[in-house]
């Protein structure tokens, strides 16, 4: 049984992941290669990055150690909208399954070794619980809502209806 805290964070993650998915679905496949401004990555790179970070966080909850080192990043995903959506769905399913499989106490008290990534997370985050990891994943998704909003505005594209939550249309 999941705690209300986990349910709330998962609900927030789902909401923002829906925005990501809706935006991805709204783009024409050729728009994934669009770089809306100088020194920006393409839309496809943003979506692939969100997927890669989720993989890192989900793997950490399963294996007990967080790393952002991914030697086999599939850059071909950046140009394939349908595969990106499928992979996002797959990782989201793994995340949900993980939190369905553990007890409340374990979600809050199992510690994941974050020492490999402390330079990103700060010295106070040598270890983190799955609930903390889920919070970081959710915060990362929200950060990219902002980046993607800038991308859409700069490229003069339309937002999907769900983005009205941010007052964007």
C-alpha positions as CSV (number, residue, x, y, z in Angstrom):
1,X,0.0,0.0,0.0
2,X,1.4,3.4,-1.0
3,X,1.5,6.3,1.4
4,X,-0.5,9.4,0.6
5,X,2.9,11.2,0.2
6,X,4.0,8.8,-2.5
7,X,0.5,9.1,-4.2
8,X,0.7,12.9,-4.2
9,X,4.2,13.0,-5.7
10,X,3.3,10.3,-8.3
11,X,0.2,12.3,-9.1
12,X,2.2,15.4,-9.7
13,X,4.7,13.5,-11.8
14,X,1.9,12.0,-13.9
15,X,0.4,15.4,-14.5
16,X,3.7,16.9,-15.7
17,X,4.5,13.7,-17.7
18,X,1.1,14.1,-19.4
19,X,2.2,17.6,-20.5
20,X,5.4,16.2,-21.9
21,X,3.5,13.4,-23.7
22,X,0.9,15.8,-25.0
23,X,3.5,18.2,-26.4
24,X,5.5,15.4,-28.0
25,X,2.3,14.0,-29.7
26,X,1.4,17.5,-30.9
27,X,4.7,17.9,-32.8
28,X,5.1,16.8,-36.4
29,X,7.9,14.2,-36.6
30,X,10.1,16.6,-38.5
31,X,9.8,19.2,-35.7
32,X,11.7,17.0,-33.4
33,X,14.9,18.2,-35.2
34,X,13.9,21.8,-34.7
35,X,16.3,23.9,-32.5
36,X,14.3,27.0,-31.6
37,X,17.2,29.2,-30.7
38,X,21.0,29.3,-31.0
39,X,22.9,26.8,-28.7
40,X,19.7,24.9,-27.9
41,X,19.3,21.2,-28.3
42,X,16.5,20.0,-30.6
43,X,13.1,19.2,-29.3
44,X,13.8,15.5,-29.8
45,X,16.9,15.8,-27.6
46,X,14.8,17.4,-24.8
47,X,12.4,14.4,-24.8
48,X,15.2,11.9,-25.0
49,X,17.0,13.5,-22.1
50,X,13.8,13.4,-20.0
51,X,13.6,9.6,-20.8
52,X,17.3,9.0,-20.0
53,X,17.0,10.8,-16.6
54,X,13.9,8.8,-15.7
55,X,15.8,5.6,-16.6
56,X,18.6,6.7,-14.2
57,X,16.3,7.4,-11.4
58,X,14.1,4.3,-11.8
59,X,17.2,2.1,-12.1
60,X,18.6,3.6,-8.9
61,X,15.5,2.6,-7.0
62,X,15.7,-0.9,-8.3
63,X,19.5,-1.5,-7.9
64,X,20.3,0.9,-5.0
65,X,22.8,3.2,-6.7
66,X,22.2,6.4,-8.6
67,X,24.4,7.3,-11.6
68,X,23.7,9.5,-14.6
69,X,26.4,7.8,-16.7
70,X,24.7,6.2,-19.6
71,X,27.3,4.8,-22.1
72,X,24.7,3.6,-24.6
73,X,22.4,6.6,-25.1
74,X,20.2,6.0,-28.1
75,X,20.3,9.3,-30.0
76,X,18.2,7.8,-32.7
77,X,15.2,8.2,-30.4
78,X,15.5,12.0,-30.8
79,X,14.0,11.6,-34.3
80,X,11.3,9.0,-33.6
81,X,8.2,10.4,-31.9
82,X,6.5,7.0,-31.6
83,X,9.5,5.3,-30.0
84,X,9.9,8.1,-27.6
85,X,6.3,7.8,-26.5
86,X,6.7,4.0,-26.2
87,X,9.9,4.3,-24.1
88,X,8.3,7.0,-21.9
89,X,5.3,4.7,-21.3
90,X,7.7,1.8,-20.5
91,X,9.7,3.7,-17.9
92,X,6.6,5.2,-16.4
93,X,5.3,1.7,-16.0
94,X,8.5,0.6,-14.3
95,X,8.2,3.6,-11.9
96,X,4.6,2.7,-11.0
97,X,5.4,-1.0,-10.6
98,X,8.3,-0.1,-8.3
99,X,6.1,1.9,-5.9
100,X,3.4,-0.8,-6.0
101,X,5.9,-3.4,-5.0
102,X,7.4,-1.8,-1.9
103,X,5.9,-1.0,1.5
104,X,5.6,2.6,2.8
105,X,8.4,2.2,5.3
106,X,10.8,0.9,2.6
107,X,9.9,3.8,0.3
108,X,10.9,6.2,3.0
109,X,13.8,4.3,4.6
110,X,15.5,2.3,1.9
111,X,18.6,4.3,1.0
112,X,20.0,4.6,-2.4
113,X,23.7,5.4,-2.8
114,X,24.0,8.7,-4.6
115,X,27.8,9.2,-4.0
116,X,28.5,8.9,-7.7
117,X,26.4,12.0,-8.5
118,X,26.9,14.1,-5.4
119,X,28.4,16.8,-7.6
120,X,25.0,17.4,-9.2
121,X,22.9,16.8,-6.0
122,X,25.1,18.5,-3.4
123,X,27.0,17.0,-0.4
124,X,23.9,16.5,1.7
125,X,22.6,14.0,-0.8
126,X,25.0,11.1,-0.5
127,X,22.0,8.8,0.2
128,X,18.4,9.2,-0.7
129,X,15.2,7.3,-0.2
130,X,13.0,6.2,-3.1
131,X,10.6,9.0,-2.1
132,X,13.4,11.6,-2.4
133,X,14.4,10.1,-5.8
134,X,10.7,10.4,-7.0
135,X,10.7,14.0,-5.8
136,X,13.8,14.8,-7.8
137,X,12.4,13.1,-10.9
138,X,9.2,15.1,-10.6
139,X,11.1,18.4,-10.1
140,X,13.2,17.5,-13.2
141,X,10.1,17.0,-15.2
142,X,8.7,20.4,-14.1
143,X,12.0,22.1,-14.9
144,X,11.7,20.8,-18.5
145,X,8.1,22.0,-18.7
146,X,9.6,25.5,-18.5
147,X,12.3,24.7,-21.0
148,X,9.8,23.2,-23.4
149,X,7.5,26.2,-23.0
150,X,10.4,28.4,-24.0
151,X,11.0,26.2,-27.0
152,X,7.4,26.2,-28.1
153,X,7.1,30.0,-27.7
154,X,10.4,30.7,-29.5
155,X,9.4,28.3,-32.4
156,X,6.0,30.0,-32.5
157,X,4.2,26.7,-32.2
158,X,0.9,26.0,-30.5
159,X,0.6,24.4,-27.1
160,X,-1.6,21.3,-26.6
161,X,-4.8,22.1,-24.6
162,X,-3.4,20.5,-21.5
163,X,-0.7,23.2,-21.2
164,X,-3.5,25.6,-20.2
165,X,-2.5,24.5,-16.7
166,X,0.4,26.9,-17.1
167,X,-1.8,29.5,-18.8
168,X,-0.3,28.6,-22.2
169,X,-2.3,28.1,-25.4
